[in-house]
Amino acid sequence: MTVTVTFLDSSTVWFEIEAEVLSRVPLCGITWLQHNRVQRLLDSINISFVPYKPDMFPRAVPGTATPFAVHLYLVNCDDPDLYKTSVKKQLSDWLAVIGAKKNQEPLIVYLGAPDANRKQAPSRLFGGSVADRIKSDFAKTNMIHLKPSHPKDVSIWNEFFAKLRELILASFNGKLLQYDEDTRRLDAQRLLPGWNYCQFFILKDGAACTYEFLNVHGEALMQYDELEAAFFQNLQEQGAPWFQSFGGSETGDDSHDILNVSRKPYRDLILQNTISIFDFRIYLFARQIQLLIKSPNGVVEACVRAKKFITSFARTLQEYSVGLVPYFTESWVYTACMSVIRHCDENIAESNASATAIPTSELNAYEGVKAELLHYARMQLDILGSASDLFTSSIHKVKTEVNAMMEHSTGNDGSPEEKKFPRETVSNKELKDALETAEAFDSLYLSISNRAVKGFEASQRKRTALLVKGDIASLYFHRAQYSEASAIWEQITTQFGGKGWESMDEAVLEKLVICQKELGRFGPLVDACLRLLATDSVKDTEKYVDFINGAAHDLKAEKNANGPTFAEPRFLKVNAVKFVNRIGNEDAHALELQIDNYLSKALKVQKVTSILAGKESAGLTCNVDDVLLNPGSNIVRLWCEKVSLAGMYVVESVKLGVGHALLEYGFPKSGVRKRSFHVFEQAEAMLLSVKVLPSEVTMAPHLYRRGVTRLFQVELSNPMKPIQSASVSAIPITSAVIPTITTATIQIKDNQTQTVIRQEDTPVKDRQISIPAFSTNETVTFTLPLTLNDSDVDFVSVKFVIVFTTASGSSMDEGGKEGTLSKTLDISAVPPLKISHTLIPRGSGILLQVLVVGGSSVPLRIDGVRLHGLKGFKVLDYSQWGDSLVFEGQTHSLVYLLEHSDSAFPRHGQKAKVVIKYHSTVDGEFL
């Protein structure tokens, strides 16, 4: 809203100054002394300059706010005779009209010519005589004399706008003071007979509009909040005698823009005491929301208030629904929500286009409250679509008695009339078009729902967004679009299934089962049936068990598919009964479980697996395939892998594979049944050994220091049965890291001939090295890198886990059994030879002393030593060390005399390298 300043131009001066004046509005950063008591800083005042006309002022209505504040009379006359004969009379007539306007300030603006012009054209000087006569003739009228020092002097406008600002504030202070006195007087008479709330409303409304002219939206909003509180107080104490009827019966009442206060003459109706309750509440709400939207970052509060009002007033409309057309409430709620959203979006777009962009946090909050309004509007579509036979699966239907009342009206004779569909009664064109066909309905339904989902997700309300997606899935399901519906419901059940939403889960899962069955998706069908059985409240369990058992055959071909994991569904109960230790290496140990089936029909389980934990990170896996769990108690025996470490083992969990899904049952520390068992050791499935590979020992920092990578060799040999396939993972436990590799070179040797019969590169995935098949008389070797984390360690502990599958060794041996070998080995971190050196100057040469200390527990035989790497030096070897033994801790000294013999090479800065060739006396290998 803008403040209006009129101007009357005695000549053509306005056209000369218009550009200068308009370039300085709006007025910004204004200090306002409200009621001459409270100081307030106004951001800006918008001003519009309009030509004066005697008949431009509307009929005075008590309490009505007016935008007129200041009236300008522009004088550009320097001729006393012209002033006397023409200008003076025009001024008098102008003041006769303006002077009658209460709290509106007149201002005579006398524009003098620049000083330079006065000197150049003395006959046209403006002189002080005319200005003085104006001051004398109209002494009680505000006047400002603008005297530019040169033709382009802009300083005069600072003086002009300072005066204009002063008069505008004085005008509005007078108006507000008058409103304050009148409302205080009426409020004090509230309990007297004849008191009229509508008159009180008009005064407060006028004060609010006056504040709005000054962009003081907070004070304006406070006026309407006080009016709303007074309305409900008087409604409770005296009823509503000032209102003609409830209303809502005019054409378009259910479909007009709720924030359009120009649609009806609301203020005139209030002033005449002929307004309806419906129109009054709409006007009061619209003014509140308009002010909130204009307030800084007020769109969030506007939507919050809108949702509160629309929800509350919808209940009032239901109470007065007898006098309304059928489905009036749903149409009005939908229209109101969408109107508020449209106005808020427009305000945000304008803010983003200007320099006052709304912060991201505020936008996210707005998206959340806007989504609530969108969802509420969409719920009205549910009701209207259901009443129009377009969406019978609505989960937001109104009560039966309300539907009956709204859908069936009676004639004058009391006989029931024909049922009316919403498209015949509502006036909202968007709704009427959407209710014509299922395609149009779906388009609007999905559009609003997707906007709500986007808003909820932007405001981090993920669960609410999923609920709205569930409504979308219901529409897809009703339209037999099972693929789209199942995709949404699967996401919902995965993210918060069973977390306090059991009743919703059951309704969703029953439809999800139908979707998966119609689509022929056996894996998801089993998952949905298991989720449904886990709710405990489903009645027809046999049907869903049949679905699970029937899909089991089709799922066997999909070996690698991964499904969800269900934590301890209550339709089964699992206990560990006993552990059977077998004697010998041929028969595996067994774990017996008691599984109680509470379903009314047998359930097919494709695989049962149990994990047992022992000391020192030892683990044991037991499993069995294809188990039929009959109703009641079942004893199931699981076969275990070969045991390499005896001791006490604890049953940690049991997993039942049904389709692609896993039913996992954990065992608490204090279980009712026995869950700890003593497991005897069995012969190892194969031999495992490791050793560090040799490397060149130099005078540089030795290769056993921290951060240096060495290779060690892993050897698998003497398997009890031929191995069909295996995977090896190495996990350092102390002071080392095994760098990541992508491939490993596997060598397979014949144990008798010690020759390599096969060699291949296999991929390494997730640090697991794939091992090809090998027989009982073959040895597998490969190398792995090892990096020390600490230099001061003697050995590194590495845990090896070998998962293998046996091959068929005879006609009586089926093979194909899985096993696991877990073993921790220590790898020596001590270098076989420790080397240090000393340089001693001697004459023109240098003595190099190299100390070699044995570090291997096995004696090493030295085969040769040589020094190389120096250029321009003559080297004399005084040690002649070779073909000798070095024991652990024994020290040998090598002495070399270095004499510089060639000036072409530098005397300093060169590096020498000592190469020692040796081999172990145990295995004879050269290192």
ABEGO torsion letter per residue (X at the ends): XBBBBBBBBABAAAAAAAAAAAAAOBBBGBBBBBGGABBBBBABBBBBBBBBBAAABBBBBBGBBBABABBBBBBABABAAAAAAAAAAAAAAAAAAAAABBGBBBBBBBBBBBAAAAAABAAABAEAAAAAAAAAABAABBBBBBBBABAABAAAAAAAAAAAAAAAAAAAAAAAAAAAAAAAAAAAAAABBGBBAAAAAAAAAAAAAAAAAAGBAAAAAAAAAAAAAAAAAAAAAAEBAABABAEGABBGAAABBAABAAABBAAAAAAAGABBAAAAAAAAAAAAAAAAAABBGAAAAAAAAAAAAAAAAAAAAAAAAAABBBGAAAAAAAAAAAAAAAAAAAAAAAAAABABBBBAAAAAAAAAAAAAAAAAAAAAAAAAAAAAGABAABAABBBAAAAAAAABBBBAAGBBBBBBBAAAABABAAAAAAAABAAAAAAAAAAAAAAAAAAAAAAGBAAAAAAAAAAAAAAAAAAGBAAAAAAAAAAAAAAABGBGAAAAAAAAAAAAAAAAAAAGBAAAAAAAAAAAAAAGABABAAAAAAAAAAAAAAAAABAABBBBBBBGBAABBBBBABBBBBBEAABBBBBBBBBBBABABBBBBABBBBBBBBBGGBBBBBBBBGBBBBBEBBBBBBBBBBBABBEBBBBABBBBBBEABBBBBBBBABBABBABBBBBBBBBABBBBBBBBBBBBBABBBAABBGBBBBBBBBBBGBABBBABBBBBBBBABGBBBBBBABBBBBBBBAAAGBBABBBBBBBBGGBBBBBBBBAABBBBBBBBBBBABABBABBBBBBBBBBBBBBABAABAEGBBBBBBBBBBBBABBABBBBBBBBBBEABBBBBBBBBBABABBBBBAEBBBBGBBGBBBBBAAGBBGBBBBBGBBBBBBBBBBBABAABBABGBBBBBBBBBBBAAAGBBX
